[in-house]
């Protein structure tokens, strides 16, 4: 009996201790899982003027901003961007891509996303047709309309020849108002503003004769007086889709180059 009891105690001890070890390990793993972080940091950077909305959070930026949020780990979230009046969202980068107003993402570790808004008059956000823009010389310029392919209209003026192969005539109708102060102004001295730019190439407005009224023949304009007429450009056909009017506006200490859409 003693030999049996001794054997029983040995078997019982040998079978029980591993069980205890197993229970202890499982308990430790469960405790670790219970304390695992459930959120992850998302840092959002903003350039320009606009507002970002993220779940229960939102913040507004007027120049360059950065904000960090805690978001649910592994759960899909949506970040929405709203440009300020006149501004335009042009691109996301980082964890977000593209240029849509919203970005859907899921983070398992800390991440970041950046969004860019550009102001009105930017090359990526030109002033729309019909917008009056005051230039650094005090003139007010407004694009009323643009005929990007005006070959027939221009050729009918004094029987002008057709444009060379790969090029086309473009007619832009503008209203221009002279600065409001004493004196008069020669409009032809100001028409350098009407130079167009495609990439680094400039088009001058005297390459062809537009249908009447021709702004290039107006001459003297009295203070505060508005004149409406046409300018003609001979442009590369490949440039027509992105052809814009460009010039400088006064912004205080420095002048800023702005763009006016023709589409």
ChimeraX commands (.cxc) that place a marker at each C-alpha (Angstrom):
marker #1 position 0.00,0.00,0.00 radius 0.5
marker #1 position 2.74,2.44,0.77 radius 0.5
marker #1 position 4.45,1.70,-2.54 radius 0.5
marker #1 position 1.18,2.31,-4.40 radius 0.5
marker #1 position 0.48,5.53,-2.55 radius 0.5
marker #1 position 3.95,6.81,-3.25 radius 0.5
marker #1 position 3.53,6.06,-6.97 radius 0.5
marker #1 position 0.15,7.74,-7.01 radius 0.5
marker #1 position 1.52,10.89,-5.46 radius 0.5
marker #1 position 4.30,11.05,-8.04 radius 0.5
marker #1 position 1.90,10.58,-10.96 radius 0.5
marker #1 position -0.50,13.16,-9.59 radius 0.5
marker #1 position 2.25,15.73,-9.14 radius 0.5
marker #1 position 3.70,15.08,-12.57 radius 0.5
marker #1 position 0.32,15.53,-14.25 radius 0.5
marker #1 position -0.78,18.57,-12.24 radius 0.5
marker #1 position 2.19,20.94,-12.53 radius 0.5
marker #1 position 2.14,21.23,-16.33 radius 0.5
marker #1 position -1.55,22.01,-16.06 radius 0.5
marker #1 position -0.81,24.84,-13.69 radius 0.5
marker #1 position 1.83,26.17,-16.03 radius 0.5
marker #1 position -0.61,26.08,-18.96 radius 0.5
marker #1 position -3.28,27.94,-17.01 radius 0.5
marker #1 position -0.76,30.60,-16.01 radius 0.5
marker #1 position 0.36,31.14,-19.58 radius 0.5
marker #1 position -3.16,31.47,-20.90 radius 0.5
marker #1 position -4.04,33.92,-18.17 radius 0.5
marker #1 position -1.01,36.07,-18.98 radius 0.5
marker #1 position -1.90,36.17,-22.68 radius 0.5
marker #1 position -5.48,37.21,-21.90 radius 0.5
marker #1 position -4.29,39.98,-19.64 radius 0.5
marker #1 position -1.94,41.23,-22.36 radius 0.5
marker #1 position -4.75,41.28,-24.93 radius 0.5
marker #1 position -7.01,43.15,-22.53 radius 0.5
marker #1 position -4.44,45.90,-22.17 radius 0.5
marker #1 position -3.51,46.14,-25.89 radius 0.5
marker #1 position -4.08,49.69,-27.23 radius 0.5
marker #1 position -7.34,50.04,-29.16 radius 0.5
marker #1 position -6.47,53.29,-30.90 radius 0.5
marker #1 position -3.67,54.47,-33.15 radius 0.5
marker #1 position -2.39,57.98,-33.94 radius 0.5
marker #1 position -3.29,59.62,-37.25 radius 0.5
marker #1 position -1.49,62.88,-38.01 radius 0.5
marker #1 position -3.12,65.05,-40.65 radius 0.5
marker #1 position -1.24,67.95,-42.27 radius 0.5
marker #1 position -2.97,70.71,-44.20 radius 0.5
marker #1 position -1.59,73.30,-46.59 radius 0.5
marker #1 position -4.00,76.05,-47.55 radius 0.5
marker #1 position -7.41,77.09,-46.29 radius 0.5
marker #1 position -10.06,74.52,-45.50 radius 0.5
marker #1 position -11.64,72.26,-42.89 radius 0.5
marker #1 position -11.09,68.58,-42.13 radius 0.5
marker #1 position -13.76,66.38,-40.54 radius 0.5
marker #1 position -12.83,63.08,-38.90 radius 0.5
marker #1 position -15.48,61.12,-36.98 radius 0.5
marker #1 position -16.21,63.31,-33.93 radius 0.5
marker #1 position -13.33,65.67,-34.67 radius 0.5
marker #1 position -12.84,68.61,-37.01 radius 0.5
marker #1 position -10.40,71.45,-37.35 radius 0.5
marker #1 position -9.99,74.44,-39.63 radius 0.5
marker #1 position -6.76,75.55,-41.22 radius 0.5
marker #1 position -6.04,78.90,-42.87 radius 0.5
marker #1 position -2.44,78.38,-43.99 radius 0.5
marker #1 position -0.29,75.46,-42.78 radius 0.5
marker #1 position -1.56,73.20,-39.99 radius 0.5
marker #1 position -0.99,69.80,-38.41 radius 0.5
marker #1 position -3.23,67.86,-36.03 radius 0.5
marker #1 position -3.02,64.37,-34.48 radius 0.5
marker #1 position -6.10,62.27,-33.72 radius 0.5
marker #1 position -6.53,58.92,-32.01 radius 0.5
marker #1 position -8.54,56.64,-34.29 radius 0.5
marker #1 position -9.80,53.06,-33.80 radius 0.5
marker #1 position -7.06,50.58,-34.65 radius 0.5
marker #1 position -7.89,48.51,-37.73 radius 0.5
marker #1 position -11.32,50.07,-38.20 radius 0.5
marker #1 position -12.14,51.87,-41.45 radius 0.5
marker #1 position -12.52,55.62,-40.98 radius 0.5
marker #1 position -13.38,58.44,-43.37 radius 0.5
marker #1 position -11.61,61.79,-43.47 radius 0.5
marker #1 position -13.54,64.54,-45.26 radius 0.5
marker #1 position -12.00,67.76,-46.51 radius 0.5
marker #1 position -13.90,70.97,-47.28 radius 0.5
marker #1 position -12.09,73.80,-49.06 radius 0.5
marker #1 position -12.71,77.38,-47.92 radius 0.5
marker #1 position -14.79,79.58,-50.21 radius 0.5
marker #1 position -13.06,79.95,-53.57 radius 0.5
marker #1 position -10.30,77.49,-52.66 radius 0.5
marker #1 position -9.91,74.03,-54.19 radius 0.5
marker #1 position -8.70,70.67,-52.91 radius 0.5
marker #1 position -6.00,69.54,-55.33 radius 0.5
marker #1 position -4.37,66.45,-53.81 radius 0.5
marker #1 position -4.01,64.07,-50.87 radius 0.5
marker #1 position -0.75,62.34,-50.00 radius 0.5
marker #1 position 0.51,59.89,-47.39 radius 0.5
marker #1 position -2.15,57.38,-46.29 radius 0.5
marker #1 position -4.69,59.13,-48.56 radius 0.5
marker #1 position -4.41,59.41,-52.34 radius 0.5
marker #1 position -6.16,61.23,-55.14 radius 0.5
marker #1 position -8.12,64.47,-55.05 radius 0.5
marker #1 position -11.61,63.42,-53.90 radius 0.5
marker #1 position -13.29,65.30,-51.08 radius 0.5
marker #1 position -13.11,62.27,-48.79 radius 0.5
marker #1 position -10.53,59.60,-47.98 radius 0.5
marker #1 position -11.28,56.16,-46.53 radius 0.5
marker #1 position -8.48,54.44,-44.65 radius 0.5
marker #1 position -7.74,51.76,-42.06 radius 0.5
marker #1 position -4.69,52.04,-39.78 radius 0.5
marker #1 position -3.03,49.25,-37.80 radius 0.5
marker #1 position -0.11,51.46,-36.78 radius 0.5
marker #1 position 0.49,55.23,-36.53 radius 0.5
marker #1 position 0.14,56.95,-39.90 radius 0.5
marker #1 position -0.20,60.32,-41.56 radius 0.5
marker #1 position -2.09,62.00,-44.38 radius 0.5
marker #1 position -1.68,65.40,-46.00 radius 0.5
marker #1 position -4.11,67.50,-48.02 radius 0.5
marker #1 position -3.48,70.60,-50.14 radius 0.5
marker #1 position -5.92,73.42,-50.89 radius 0.5
marker #1 position -5.01,76.11,-53.44 radius 0.5
marker #1 position -6.43,79.66,-53.53 radius 0.5
marker #1 position -8.58,81.17,-56.28 radius 0.5
marker #1 position -6.47,82.37,-59.17 radius 0.5
marker #1 position -3.95,79.56,-58.74 radius 0.5
marker #1 position -2.99,77.74,-61.93 radius 0.5
marker #1 position -4.71,74.64,-60.55 radius 0.5
marker #1 position -7.73,76.74,-59.56 radius 0.5
marker #1 position -8.08,79.57,-62.10 radius 0.5
marker #1 position -10.71,82.26,-61.73 radius 0.5
marker #1 position -13.82,81.13,-63.65 radius 0.5
marker #1 position -15.15,82.98,-66.69 radius 0.5
marker #1 position -17.06,86.06,-65.57 radius 0.5
marker #1 position -14.80,86.88,-62.58 radius 0.5
marker #1 position -13.58,90.48,-62.40 radius 0.5
marker #1 position -9.92,90.67,-61.36 radius 0.5
marker #1 position -8.10,93.89,-60.41 radius 0.5
marker #1 position -4.54,93.85,-61.70 radius 0.5
marker #1 position -1.47,95.34,-60.06 radius 0.5
marker #1 position -1.71,98.25,-62.56 radius 0.5
marker #1 position -5.22,99.07,-61.35 radius 0.5
marker #1 position -7.09,97.77,-64.41 radius 0.5
marker #1 position -10.06,95.48,-63.89 radius 0.5
marker #1 position -10.14,92.54,-66.31 radius 0.5
marker #1 position -13.05,90.15,-66.85 radius 0.5
marker #1 position -13.21,87.28,-69.32 radius 0.5
marker #1 position -16.70,87.18,-70.82 radius 0.5
marker #1 position -16.22,84.26,-73.20 radius 0.5
marker #1 position -13.61,82.41,-75.22 radius 0.5
marker #1 position -13.83,80.65,-78.57 radius 0.5
marker #1 position -10.91,78.24,-78.44 radius 0.5
marker #1 position -11.20,77.24,-82.09 radius 0.5
marker #1 position -12.13,80.41,-83.95 radius 0.5
marker #1 position -10.46,79.64,-87.29 radius 0.5
marker #1 position -13.51,80.45,-89.41 radius 0.5
marker #1 position -14.33,83.66,-87.52 radius 0.5
marker #1 position -10.76,84.96,-87.78 radius 0.5
marker #1 position -10.25,83.91,-91.39 radius 0.5
marker #1 position -13.36,85.90,-92.32 radius 0.5
marker #1 position -11.73,89.11,-91.05 radius 0.5
marker #1 position -10.01,90.71,-94.07 radius 0.5
marker #1 position -9.62,87.23,-95.58 radius 0.5
marker #1 position -6.87,86.19,-93.20 radius 0.5
marker #1 position -5.11,82.93,-94.10 radius 0.5
marker #1 position -5.74,79.82,-92.02 radius 0.5
marker #1 position -3.31,79.09,-89.16 radius 0.5
marker #1 position -0.30,76.83,-89.80 radius 0.5
marker #1 position -0.68,73.08,-89.39 radius 0.5
marker #1 position -0.91,72.09,-85.72 radius 0.5
marker #1 position -2.11,75.56,-84.67 radius 0.5
marker #1 position -5.44,77.33,-84.31 radius 0.5
marker #1 position -6.88,80.78,-83.74 radius 0.5
marker #1 position -8.46,81.55,-80.36 radius 0.5
marker #1 position -10.63,84.60,-79.68 radius 0.5
marker #1 position -11.15,85.90,-76.13 radius 0.5
marker #1 position -13.84,88.48,-75.34 radius 0.5
marker #1 position -12.89,90.75,-72.43 radius 0.5
marker #1 position -14.25,93.70,-70.51 radius 0.5
marker #1 position -11.49,95.98,-69.28 radius 0.5
marker #1 position -12.00,98.93,-66.93 radius 0.5
marker #1 position -9.38,101.66,-66.51 radius 0.5
marker #1 position -8.17,102.65,-63.02 radius 0.5
marker #1 position -10.34,105.18,-61.22 radius 0.5
marker #1 position -8.25,108.33,-60.87 radius 0.5
marker #1 position -7.48,111.43,-62.86 radius 0.5
marker #1 position -6.33,111.11,-66.46 radius 0.5
marker #1 position -6.71,108.62,-69.27 radius 0.5
marker #1 position -4.87,105.46,-70.23 radius 0.5
marker #1 position -3.67,103.82,-73.41 radius 0.5
marker #1 position -5.09,100.34,-73.45 radius 0.5
marker #1 position -2.48,99.10,-75.90 radius 0.5
marker #1 position 0.20,99.82,-73.28 radius 0.5
marker #1 position -1.51,97.44,-70.89 radius 0.5
marker #1 position -2.22,94.52,-73.20 radius 0.5
marker #1 position 0.93,92.71,-72.05 radius 0.5
marker #1 position -1.38,91.37,-69.34 radius 0.5
marker #1 position -3.12,89.46,-72.07 radius 0.5
marker #1 position -0.09,87.32,-72.73 radius 0.5
marker #1 position -1.10,83.73,-72.34 radius 0.5
marker #1 position 1.08,81.08,-70.82 radius 0.5
marker #1 position 1.17,77.36,-71.50 radius 0.5
marker #1 position 3.99,75.77,-69.55 radius 0.5
marker #1 position 6.82,78.23,-70.08 radius 0.5
marker #1 position 5.60,79.37,-73.46 radius 0.5
marker #1 position 3.83,82.70,-73.88 radius 0.5
marker #1 position 1.34,83.69,-76.55 radius 0.5
marker #1 position 0.96,87.38,-77.43 radius 0.5
marker #1 position -2.45,88.82,-78.40 radius 0.5
marker #1 position -1.29,90.38,-81.66 radius 0.5
marker #1 position -0.68,87.22,-83.70 radius 0.5
marker #1 position -3.98,87.57,-85.60 radius 0.5
marker #1 position -6.78,90.08,-86.09 radius 0.5
marker #1 position -9.98,89.29,-84.17 radius 0.5
marker #1 position -13.56,90.02,-85.17 radius 0.5
marker #1 position -14.78,93.47,-84.17 radius 0.5
marker #1 position -14.68,95.10,-81.71 radius 0.5
marker #1 position -10.90,94.71,-81.57 radius 0.5
marker #1 position -9.46,95.68,-78.17 radius 0.5
marker #1 position -6.07,96.21,-79.78 radius 0.5
marker #1 position -7.41,99.26,-81.65 radius 0.5
marker #1 position -9.17,101.00,-78.73 radius 0.5
marker #1 position -6.29,103.27,-77.70 radius 0.5
marker #1 position -7.10,105.89,-75.04 radius 0.5
marker #1 position -9.51,104.97,-72.23 radius 0.5
marker #1 position -10.77,107.54,-69.70 radius 0.5
marker #1 position -10.46,106.95,-65.97 radius 0.5
marker #1 position -13.01,104.40,-64.74 radius 0.5
marker #1 position -14.31,103.70,-68.26 radius 0.5
marker #1 position -15.04,100.13,-69.35 radius 0.5
marker #1 position -14.50,98.77,-72.85 radius 0.5
marker #1 position -15.49,95.36,-74.19 radius 0.5
marker #1 position -13.90,93.68,-77.17 radius 0.5
marker #1 position -11.90,90.79,-78.57 radius 0.5
marker #1 position -8.30,89.67,-78.61 radius 0.5
marker #1 position -6.93,87.03,-80.98 radius 0.5
marker #1 position -4.23,84.42,-80.32 radius 0.5
marker #1 position -2.57,81.89,-82.55 radius 0.5
marker #1 position -1.90,78.88,-80.33 radius 0.5
marker #1 position -0.74,75.29,-80.65 radius 0.5
marker #1 position -3.74,72.99,-80.92 radius 0.5
marker #1 position -2.22,70.76,-78.23 radius 0.5
marker #1 position -2.37,73.70,-75.81 radius 0.5
marker #1 position -6.06,74.49,-76.29 radius 0.5
marker #1 position -7.29,72.30,-73.43 radius 0.5
marker #1 position -5.18,74.14,-70.85 radius 0.5
marker #1 position -4.98,77.60,-72.39 radius 0.5
marker #1 position -5.48,80.36,-69.76 radius 0.5
marker #1 position -5.10,84.09,-69.33 radius 0.5
marker #1 position -2.48,85.17,-66.80 radius 0.5
marker #1 position -1.32,88.38,-65.16 radius 0.5
marker #1 position -0.35,89.99,-61.86 radius 0.5
marker #1 position -2.59,91.27,-59.08 radius 0.5
marker #1 position -1.45,93.39,-56.17 radius 0.5
marker #1 position -1.35,91.62,-52.81 radius 0.5
marker #1 position 0.32,94.26,-50.65 radius 0.5
marker #1 position 4.08,93.87,-50.44 radius 0.5
marker #1 position 4.30,91.62,-53.50 radius 0.5
marker #1 position 2.38,91.05,-56.70 radius 0.5
marker #1 position 0.89,87.61,-57.27 radius 0.5
marker #1 position 0.58,85.85,-60.60 radius 0.5
marker #1 position -3.02,84.76,-61.16 radius 0.5
marker #1 position -4.77,82.69,-63.81 radius 0.5
marker #1 position -8.14,83.17,-65.51 radius 0.5
marker #1 position -9.92,80.21,-67.05 radius 0.5
marker #1 position -11.02,80.23,-70.69 radius 0.5
marker #1 position -13.11,77.04,-70.51 radius 0.5
marker link #1:1,2 radius 0.2
marker link #1:2,3 radius 0.2
marker link #1:3,4 radius 0.2
marker link #1:4,5 radius 0.2
marker link #1:5,6 radius 0.2
marker link #1:6,7 radius 0.2
marker link #1:7,8 radius 0.2
marker link #1:8,9 radius 0.2
marker link #1:9,10 radius 0.2
marker link #1:10,11 radius 0.2
marker link #1:11,12 radius 0.2
marker link #1:12,13 radius 0.2
marker link #1:13,14 radius 0.2
marker link #1:14,15 radius 0.2
marker link #1:15,16 radius 0.2
marker link #1:16,17 radius 0.2
marker link #1:17,18 radius 0.2
marker link #1:18,19 radius 0.2
marker link #1:19,20 radius 0.2
marker link #1:20,21 radius 0.2
marker link #1:21,22 radius 0.2
marker link #1:22,23 radius 0.2
marker link #1:23,24 radius 0.2
marker link #1:24,25 radius 0.2
marker link #1:25,26 radius 0.2
marker link #1:26,27 radius 0.2
marker link #1:27,28 radius 0.2
marker link #1:28,29 radius 0.2
marker link #1:29,30 radius 0.2
marker link #1:30,31 radius 0.2
marker link #1:31,32 radius 0.2
marker link #1:32,33 radius 0.2
marker link #1:33,34 radius 0.2
marker link #1:34,35 radius 0.2
marker link #1:35,36 radius 0.2
marker link #1:36,37 radius 0.2
marker link #1:37,38 radius 0.2
marker link #1:38,39 radius 0.2
marker link #1:39,40 radius 0.2
marker link #1:40,41 radius 0.2
marker link #1:41,42 radius 0.2
marker link #1:42,43 radius 0.2
marker link #1:43,44 radius 0.2
marker link #1:44,45 radius 0.2
marker link #1:45,46 radius 0.2
marker link #1:46,47 radius 0.2
marker link #1:47,48 radius 0.2
marker link #1:48,49 radius 0.2
marker link #1:49,50 radius 0.2
marker link #1:50,51 radius 0.2
marker link #1:51,52 radius 0.2
marker link #1:52,53 radius 0.2
marker link #1:53,54 radius 0.2
marker link #1:54,55 radius 0.2
marker link #1:55,56 radius 0.2
marker link #1:56,57 radius 0.2
marker link #1:57,58 radius 0.2
marker link #1:58,59 radius 0.2
marker link #1:59,60 radius 0.2
marker link #1:60,61 radius 0.2
marker link #1:61,62 radius 0.2
marker link #1:62,63 radius 0.2
marker link #1:63,64 radius 0.2
marker link #1:64,65 radius 0.2
marker link #1:65,66 radius 0.2
marker link #1:66,67 radius 0.2
marker link #1:67,68 radius 0.2
marker link #1:68,69 radius 0.2
marker link #1:69,70 radius 0.2
marker link #1:70,71 radius 0.2
marker link #1:71,72 radius 0.2
marker link #1:72,73 radius 0.2
marker link #1:73,74 radius 0.2
marker link #1:74,75 radius 0.2
marker link #1:75,76 radius 0.2
marker link #1:76,77 radius 0.2
marker link #1:77,78 radius 0.2
marker link #1:78,79 radius 0.2
marker link #1:79,80 radius 0.2
marker link #1:80,81 radius 0.2
marker link #1:81,82 radius 0.2
marker link #1:82,83 radius 0.2
marker link #1:83,84 radius 0.2
marker link #1:84,85 radius 0.2
marker link #1:85,86 radius 0.2
marker link #1:86,87 radius 0.2
marker link #1:87,88 radius 0.2
marker link #1:88,89 radius 0.2
marker link #1:89,90 radius 0.2
marker link #1:90,91 radius 0.2
marker link #1:91,92 radius 0.2
marker link #1:92,93 radius 0.2
marker link #1:93,94 radius 0.2
marker link #1:94,95 radius 0.2
marker link #1:95,96 radius 0.2
marker link #1:96,97 radius 0.2
marker link #1:97,98 radius 0.2
marker link #1:98,99 radius 0.2
marker link #1:99,100 radius 0.2
marker link #1:100,101 radius 0.2
marker link #1:101,102 radius 0.2
marker link #1:102,103 radius 0.2
marker link #1:103,104 radius 0.2
marker link #1:104,105 radius 0.2
marker link #1:105,106 radius 0.2
marker link #1:106,107 radius 0.2
marker link #1:107,108 radius 0.2
marker link #1:108,109 radius 0.2
marker link #1:109,110 radius 0.2
marker link #1:110,111 radius 0.2
marker link #1:111,112 radius 0.2
marker link #1:112,113 radius 0.2
marker link #1:113,114 radius 0.2
marker link #1:114,115 radius 0.2
marker link #1:115,116 radius 0.2
marker link #1:116,117 radius 0.2
marker link #1:117,118 radius 0.2
marker link #1:118,119 radius 0.2
marker link #1:119,120 radius 0.2
marker link #1:120,121 radius 0.2
marker link #1:121,122 radius 0.2
marker link #1:122,123 radius 0.2
marker link #1:123,124 radius 0.2
marker link #1:124,125 radius 0.2
marker link #1:125,126 radius 0.2
marker link #1:126,127 radius 0.2
marker link #1:127,128 radius 0.2
marker link #1:128,129 radius 0.2
marker link #1:129,130 radius 0.2
marker link #1:130,131 radius 0.2
marker link #1:131,132 radius 0.2
marker link #1:132,133 radius 0.2
marker link #1:133,134 radius 0.2
marker link #1:134,135 radius 0.2
marker link #1:135,136 radius 0.2
marker link #1:136,137 radius 0.2
marker link #1:137,138 radius 0.2
marker link #1:138,139 radius 0.2
marker link #1:139,140 radius 0.2
marker link #1:140,141 radius 0.2
marker link #1:141,142 radius 0.2
marker link #1:142,143 radius 0.2
marker link #1:143,144 radius 0.2
marker link #1:144,145 radius 0.2
marker link #1:145,146 radius 0.2
marker link #1:146,147 radius 0.2
marker link #1:147,148 radius 0.2
marker link #1:148,149 radius 0.2
marker link #1:149,150 radius 0.2
marker link #1:150,151 radius 0.2
marker link #1:151,152 radius 0.2
marker link #1:152,153 radius 0.2
marker link #1:153,154 radius 0.2
marker link #1:154,155 radius 0.2
marker link #1:155,156 radius 0.2
marker link #1:156,157 radius 0.2
marker link #1:157,158 radius 0.2
marker link #1:158,159 radius 0.2
marker link #1:159,160 radius 0.2
marker link #1:160,161 radius 0.2
marker link #1:161,162 radius 0.2
marker link #1:162,163 radius 0.2
marker link #1:163,164 radius 0.2
marker link #1:164,165 radius 0.2
marker link #1:165,166 radius 0.2
marker link #1:166,167 radius 0.2
marker link #1:167,168 radius 0.2
marker link #1:168,169 radius 0.2
marker link #1:169,170 radius 0.2
marker link #1:170,171 radius 0.2
marker link #1:171,172 radius 0.2
marker link #1:172,173 radius 0.2
marker link #1:173,174 radius 0.2
marker link #1:174,175 radius 0.2
marker link #1:175,176 radius 0.2
marker link #1:176,177 radius 0.2
marker link #1:177,178 radius 0.2
marker link #1:178,179 radius 0.2
marker link #1:179,180 radius 0.2
marker link #1:180,181 radius 0.2
marker link #1:181,182 radius 0.2
marker link #1:182,183 radius 0.2
marker link #1:183,184 radius 0.2
marker link #1:184,185 radius 0.2
marker link #1:185,186 radius 0.2
marker link #1:186,187 radius 0.2
marker link #1:187,188 radius 0.2
marker link #1:188,189 radius 0.2
marker link #1:189,190 radius 0.2
marker link #1:190,191 radius 0.2
marker link #1:191,192 radius 0.2
marker link #1:192,193 radius 0.2
marker link #1:193,194 radius 0.2
marker link #1:194,195 radius 0.2
marker link #1:195,196 radius 0.2
marker link #1:196,197 radius 0.2
marker link #1:197,198 radius 0.2
marker link #1:198,199 radius 0.2
marker link #1:199,200 radius 0.2
marker link #1:200,201 radius 0.2
marker link #1:201,202 radius 0.2
marker link #1:202,203 radius 0.2
marker link #1:203,204 radius 0.2
marker link #1:204,205 radius 0.2
marker link #1:205,206 radius 0.2
marker link #1:206,207 radius 0.2
marker link #1:207,208 radius 0.2
marker link #1:208,209 radius 0.2
marker link #1:209,210 radius 0.2
marker link #1:210,211 radius 0.2
marker link #1:211,212 radius 0.2
marker link #1:212,213 radius 0.2
marker link #1:213,214 radius 0.2
marker link #1:214,215 radius 0.2
marker link #1:215,216 radius 0.2
marker link #1:216,217 radius 0.2
marker link #1:217,218 radius 0.2
marker link #1:218,219 radius 0.2
marker link #1:219,220 radius 0.2
marker link #1:220,221 radius 0.2
marker link #1:221,222 radius 0.2
marker link #1:222,223 radius 0.2
marker link #1:223,224 radius 0.2
marker link #1:224,225 radius 0.2
marker link #1:225,226 radius 0.2
marker link #1:226,227 radius 0.2
marker link #1:227,228 radius 0.2
marker link #1:228,229 radius 0.2
marker link #1:229,230 radius 0.2
marker link #1:230,231 radius 0.2
marker link #1:231,232 radius 0.2
marker link #1:232,233 radius 0.2
marker link #1:233,234 radius 0.2
marker link #1:234,235 radius 0.2
marker link #1:235,236 radius 0.2
marker link #1:236,237 radius 0.2
marker link #1:237,238 radius 0.2
marker link #1:238,239 radius 0.2
marker link #1:239,240 radius 0.2
marker link #1:240,241 radius 0.2
marker link #1:241,242 radius 0.2
marker link #1:242,243 radius 0.2
marker link #1:243,244 radius 0.2
marker link #1:244,245 radius 0.2
marker link #1:245,246 radius 0.2
marker link #1:246,247 radius 0.2
marker link #1:247,248 radius 0.2
marker link #1:248,249 radius 0.2
marker link #1:249,250 radius 0.2
marker link #1:250,251 radius 0.2
marker link #1:251,252 radius 0.2
marker link #1:252,253 radius 0.2
marker link #1:253,254 radius 0.2
marker link #1:254,255 radius 0.2
marker link #1:255,256 radius 0.2
marker link #1:256,257 radius 0.2
marker link #1:257,258 radius 0.2
marker link #1:258,259 radius 0.2
marker link #1:259,260 radius 0.2
marker link #1:260,261 radius 0.2
marker link #1:261,262 radius 0.2
marker link #1:262,263 radius 0.2
view
